């Protein structure tokens, strides 16, 4: 083992004799728990810190080539995920959670096993039983499924959006036998891939019942010293503190990351970093952790310009790497320093690490996302029939199948549209106060409108071709390639770039360095990072 974790390994091997451990700076508490192989429950003061601790522990466990531990979120909208994680827990598994989660009631594994609904092709189960079980698990019956925890029934079909999956399921019956189980697209409501079997977990939390203390049983308990409330806690707790305080307990002996000349406030510019690294390498093995491949490459280039060769290696190779300095891509919130080993992250090098900002996943990309967007009296545009007026939903029996239909009024007739055909309509949008003329059902007005628009598009295309032909013969201004100042500026970008942002930034720079006149349009929905680009 090239990395020496002796100060923390000694605590683990001695069996946590002290009730308090002090001076666990940086991510040393996560490293300590990653080294511990017996089952435990670690509790942080807040949801954010608990999730961060779980990610840090799993980073180190991946380095150590060990199985990950489980983070259990708070009971706010994660009923299915929480139930599935508890259901999957083995007696040797460890768990990380917040103090709120620790005190909240949870389903027991026995209750989940009795409640969970297993469905697979070929099995026999009455449709009334499926409906009953879904309601018992907290699923809401709706006309059109669009969110987790919803289901709908149309004759022989059940559309179910499980609380643990990213795509809803369509279960088709023939009598009381399941004929097929498929995923389907929320936007188009069309079936996609076939699924051999699935498990439907609860969509609600228990109102009362046992807590994690009862589920975990006799394991080691680690609590953050920031938790002030001490009533009802288990015995033999080890409290973990990031502060160096005098009193009963054990001082771990972590070293401070400040004062090394690494922090931005301790140096004048980024070009000083390689020289500081060289000095620290005399007595320490150094591992630099970057949040992305792009950040790792930038850091590698900065060090190389200062004659420090830091290869980019995988997390799973970090433990056995024999070199003195390396760069690894991983999710680690901050560094850690004890004699002989220094682990640095972007928090220490660039004033912070790319913030976690999940990419918005739009369920639908069209103007209409669900029936909730339509109110009776709203104007809609049908792909084949033109502008009509939405009158609401009606429940009818068609050839023996009970079905909800959208009712659309047109001049000279009324159109009944199955919910599966929602992708063929869009909500009509115009300036405020404009009332459109309704098209005649089966008339030619809408077809003439579409043909007129088609001709206009062709005319626009011809003008664009002529314009771009003219642009090809002109020369524009060519900017110089990026300098060190540009690279340092890039390193301060406070978010992790998405793949699309990375491509857009690269393309823009190529345009700016070219003599060809630049013309590029950055497109994206609100909140998707156009300003950052």
Steps between C-alpha positions, in 0.01 A plus 500: 500500500668822378260717701569487873185540714670395826357775732144405407561125470626497860165642620307239298714210621468611863120484466406864567585493870430872547147645492625810314746552218626855446676686219348300215565781253408495131372159392698302759178382670383356166836327453482361854152353436609368160779304671252345746356174365242412767138621458423845640254790493652846454275798578563862393320814614347591163392330177768683298784394730373143517487472120847655473638260762349204312659610172838555667492159668414332170782684323751357748336156495535491123869589541527220759313263263216443745122490455315833538294597803139626476376856544137520614329832411246681714133406453414798279390359165729195502265235643572240231875554499513477882287183506711335230826580680371365832360192327841435340702538822704196605610438859857603414404825323572849633277807479543879504211738570401831658375539857149563366509170310631322810190612695243446221284186480594257223347191348654183637641247254214263585238770431663589169519134398126460566414826324719503188318402181695267268377489140633295211386371163289185523400531868133492599354769723158664504492859376290598802780366720759712316280808543453425872873439563602821323258705707627338821856602406398863455478520119262766360255404225507757216376527144847527350818385673778761504666490846638241740238353732217516243304231318208476260279217378341476157326168454770235467785751544668629814741794468713517817781743583698316770646712778847352433524518120573780252251369242138388548379149420210378287357167619264332251262226613320223315231402748688462830833415336770762439566489127782759493687755713662790313646840578335793325583860417318766705515748212350284228331241726638237258636166623877446480705208635360174636578417864510139618397588858483792740444578868272786605609659830286726725435862406427611856673501838367324811318734738644311796718201575857403565814708441845427364616419851277190497590405143878528538513320837838439662742689278753776560346848521687813390343840560620843394601710799288782352183315610397663828195287582614193694175348633394160368838423345646150510774410746868473405492780243821636353474875440705641213619862511686700239625739767809470718362533854636407837304251707427128528565312176773442245679768293539342155792718394397618156710784358359831376462564127548872551843656504640272227490767230240299306190708567426783251523759779848367589646553151495782245410294193448144383852476353638475858314173560758263340781643715294454819427141394874437445579614855227282654614195297822486699320344797157404369323288247245730327170403336302772318128431458306673218124492456512442124729384223512854360610649835757221540652576158518874583673425830740259330594769248556762773734266688681392182575865416678516839699179434282280724395180323173376653347208309122457485414165661177321585361492856539123517874533419567780750568272796776302326652787301873525580557857378523807723229713338189420297164637385176305534144579392253452784232648723674615819381809689836606651854384565677335792856526633696285741875431516617350170171532310331810357172476309388822329175586323377800300371649827860560607648580157230709329303652793230240463378199310243491220162532665248223471230616264303213352409535135129556467333201343194623319229237485371656183644740248179619339278787616262262672635276774184347641128554516561727799621764249159506326184652636154467341464785253872511405586506130715217366666419167461148362763381253239390243187698584631844598370737769227372729369555853568259789178418686631256759514125560217255457490138615353267238483130424645427156460140379473381860806693623456781751708796388556871568479715185589863430208692353595764236244728335543610137274689264255247367591215735659358814814285525554237773871432544645212712753611762771308313459755221597796718826532303300608195374823662662811642356782704432808283724797588460858374509861614274581791143573393524328159215254441577258214252382238402137554559273201228292338526128574582330170536838322784620276591824685757332726659313209534829305659664808758221527580526128544878524743461793689231307553740206623777735754262653634415152536871417686561828733208427593644159586837659716331764693305235578825313601677824741227607654480155584871534644452850742233375701759299547746790769484773446574868726582798709211638551490881810347661488158675446483878779622731579396859265771626217349297575155643495633856172680429354174365601321820286737708181402315268415794312212332573170336460551125247277329614310188300743282658803671850356445434449130346848464796670674749311282311589181477869597875519562569340161272758337675789677846378398393456138503770229156393388226745615348360815130428520387260771174482692495337845160343564356346816210521743505733800750380760703280265824705517505730195632794705785291641606402147 
